Amino acid sequence: MKFLPKEILESQVQGRNLTGQSFGDNLPQKPSLVVFLRHLGCIFCRETVEDLRVFSSEMAAFPSILFVYPESVREGEEFFSRFWPEAKAISNPNASFYEQINVHEGNLIELAGPEVWVSAVRALAKGNFYGVQGRHLLRMPGVFLVLKDRILWSHSYRHIGDEPDWSKIPGCTALPTDEYDPGILPA
């Protein structure tokens, strides 16, 4: 089993809607997703935030989400107030947390290969657009399901547009609606 580095957990943080002074203080006592975003102008960053906003409202057991972004607190305030005002997010302008958890910069194929262009069409079809490019253009994204200091699951991005299937996050279940019909009647 992998663990979040102690240096990350003990680091003092700033951001939006945070509940504590350190990174670890902002992780609940139950599984949560820690999502390392690319720069906030990235179309895939916007797609990820929007998709997670929708999934977290539609899935009963979807874990709480803590975003980490490589921009200033002010830039994060502007971004999240527009895309998800209730989101918890940590500013990490020097991208030190990214390096400590091995979310590195991408190569040419990961940043601009054919799969990226196909993914950009998908993101555009969902109504997402490119914004102002940030300082960390080469940074890859990262997603980790954590329980305090333990990493329970992670998604290894093949390229910057490789979005995980959020419905398959371990422990998630769909919230029943009127349209939900499991096709099974109780005994």
Disulfide bonds with the S-S distance in Angstrom:
none
